[in-house]
């Protein structure tokens, strides 16, 4: 995020090749705002990279929107530092308020990790798999027992 933030704050159009994590969504967000071009790593070729560089350099709209984004960031009504100070003062003034608590702190382990939603279907799938395994193994056993009894009875008839 640092290189994206630096590029956005300085009003520089970018060519982005996301590799992992939130880079994919960040690159698409900036591409949507016409401040960058996002290229996929798996389909990256020399031609695509050359075309992206030409497009960024020759099309002034990318620079215009990048400068506009930089201006929006610079002229925010409240900086991050001011927000931290303001919320810290609020917490100090009113004490530990329920409005500042996260809802997850009151949830049980099973609710927090959605186990109450995930486990029932998972158990049903596992029971279904075990039932199928049982039926298949029983069918194999039954067929093999029948074949063995038929072959045994044929051998018995031959010996008599």
C-alpha positions as CSV (number, residue, x, y, z in Angstrom):
1,X,0.0,0.0,0.0
2,X,2.9,2.4,0.6
3,X,3.9,2.7,-3.1
4,X,0.2,3.2,-4.1
5,X,-0.1,5.8,-1.4
6,X,3.0,7.6,-2.5
7,X,1.9,7.6,-6.1
8,X,-1.6,8.8,-5.2
9,X,-0.3,11.5,-2.9
10,X,2.1,12.8,-5.5
11,X,-0.3,12.7,-8.4
12,X,1.7,10.2,-10.4
13,X,-0.1,7.9,-12.9
14,X,1.0,4.3,-12.3
15,X,1.3,1.0,-14.1
16,X,0.4,-1.7,-11.6
17,X,1.2,-5.4,-11.6
18,X,-0.5,-6.9,-8.5
19,X,1.1,-10.0,-7.1
20,X,-0.8,-10.9,-3.9
21,X,-3.1,-9.8,-1.1
22,X,-5.0,-6.6,-1.4
23,X,-2.9,-5.4,-4.3
24,X,-5.5,-6.7,-6.8
25,X,-8.4,-4.7,-5.3
26,X,-6.1,-1.6,-4.8
27,X,-5.0,-1.7,-8.4
28,X,-8.6,-2.1,-9.7
29,X,-9.7,0.7,-7.5
30,X,-7.1,3.1,-9.0
31,X,-7.7,1.8,-12.5
32,X,-11.4,2.6,-12.0
33,X,-10.4,6.1,-11.0
34,X,-8.4,6.4,-14.2
35,X,-5.1,7.1,-12.3
36,X,-3.4,3.8,-13.2
37,X,-3.4,0.8,-15.6
38,X,-3.5,-2.6,-14.0
39,X,-1.8,-5.5,-15.8
40,X,-2.2,-9.2,-14.9
41,X,1.1,-10.9,-14.1
42,X,0.1,-14.2,-15.7
43,X,-0.8,-12.7,-19.1
44,X,2.0,-10.0,-19.1
45,X,3.9,-9.6,-22.3
46,X,6.4,-7.1,-23.7
47,X,3.7,-5.8,-26.0
48,X,1.1,-5.3,-23.2
49,X,3.7,-3.5,-21.1
50,X,4.9,-1.3,-24.0
51,X,1.3,-0.4,-24.8
52,X,0.5,0.4,-21.1
53,X,3.6,2.7,-20.9
54,X,2.7,4.5,-24.1
55,X,-0.9,4.9,-22.9
56,X,0.2,6.3,-19.6
57,X,2.7,8.7,-21.1
58,X,0.6,9.9,-24.1
59,X,-2.8,10.1,-22.5
60,X,-3.0,13.2,-20.4
61,X,-6.2,12.1,-18.7
62,X,-4.3,9.7,-16.4
63,X,-2.1,12.6,-15.2
64,X,-5.1,14.8,-14.8
65,X,-7.0,12.3,-12.7
66,X,-3.9,11.4,-10.7
67,X,-3.4,15.1,-9.8
68,X,-7.0,15.4,-8.9
69,X,-6.7,12.4,-6.5
70,X,-3.6,13.9,-5.0
71,X,-5.5,17.1,-4.4
72,X,-8.4,15.2,-2.8
73,X,-6.0,13.4,-0.5
74,X,-4.1,16.6,0.5
75,X,-7.2,18.6,1.2
76,X,-9.2,16.1,3.3
77,X,-11.2,17.9,6.0
78,X,-9.4,16.0,8.8
79,X,-6.0,14.3,8.7
80,X,-5.3,10.8,10.1
81,X,-3.4,12.4,13.0
82,X,-6.3,14.7,13.8
83,X,-8.7,11.7,13.8
84,X,-6.5,9.7,16.2
85,X,-6.3,12.6,18.6
86,X,-10.0,13.3,18.4
87,X,-11.0,9.7,19.1
88,X,-8.5,9.4,21.9
89,X,-9.9,12.6,23.5
90,X,-13.4,11.2,23.1
91,X,-12.4,7.9,24.7
92,X,-10.7,9.7,27.6
93,X,-13.6,12.0,28.1
94,X,-16.4,9.4,28.1
95,X,-14.5,6.3,29.3
96,X,-15.0,2.8,28.0
97,X,-18.2,3.3,26.1
98,X,-20.2,0.5,24.5
99,X,-20.2,2.5,21.2
100,X,-16.5,2.0,20.9
101,X,-16.5,-1.8,21.6
102,X,-16.4,-4.2,18.7
103,X,-19.4,-6.4,18.4
104,X,-17.1,-9.4,18.1
105,X,-15.9,-9.0,21.6
106,X,-19.3,-10.1,22.9
107,X,-19.6,-13.1,20.6
108,X,-18.8,-16.7,21.6
109,X,-16.0,-18.6,19.9
110,X,-18.4,-20.5,17.7
111,X,-20.3,-17.4,16.6
112,X,-17.1,-15.3,16.0
113,X,-15.6,-18.0,13.6
114,X,-19.1,-18.8,12.1
115,X,-18.8,-22.4,13.3
116,X,-22.5,-22.5,14.0
117,X,-23.1,-21.9,10.2
118,X,-20.2,-23.9,8.8
119,X,-20.3,-27.0,11.0
120,X,-23.9,-28.3,10.3
121,X,-23.5,-28.5,6.5
122,X,-20.0,-29.9,7.0
123,X,-21.3,-32.6,9.3
124,X,-24.0,-33.5,6.8
125,X,-21.5,-33.8,4.0
126,X,-19.2,-36.0,6.1
127,X,-22.1,-38.2,7.2
128,X,-23.2,-38.5,3.5
129,X,-19.6,-39.5,2.5
130,X,-19.4,-42.0,5.3
131,X,-22.8,-43.5,4.3
132,X,-21.7,-43.8,0.7
133,X,-18.4,-45.4,1.7
134,X,-20.4,-47.9,3.9
135,X,-22.9,-48.7,1.1
136,X,-20.1,-49.1,-1.5
137,X,-18.0,-51.3,0.8
138,X,-21.1,-53.4,1.8
139,X,-22.0,-53.8,-1.9
140,X,-18.5,-54.9,-2.7
141,X,-18.5,-57.3,0.2
142,X,-22.0,-58.7,-0.8
143,X,-21.0,-59.2,-4.4
144,X,-17.7,-60.8,-3.6
145,X,-19.4,-63.1,-1.0
146,X,-22.0,-64.1,-3.6
147,X,-19.3,-64.8,-6.2
148,X,-17.3,-66.8,-3.7
149,X,-20.3,-68.9,-2.7
150,X,-21.2,-69.5,-6.4
151,X,-17.7,-70.6,-7.2
152,X,-17.5,-72.7,-4.1
153,X,-20.8,-74.5,-4.9
154,X,-19.6,-75.1,-8.5
155,X,-16.4,-76.7,-7.1
156,X,-18.5,-78.8,-4.8
157,X,-20.7,-80.1,-7.6
158,X,-17.6,-81.0,-9.7
159,X,-16.1,-83.0,-6.9
160,X,-19.3,-85.0,-6.3
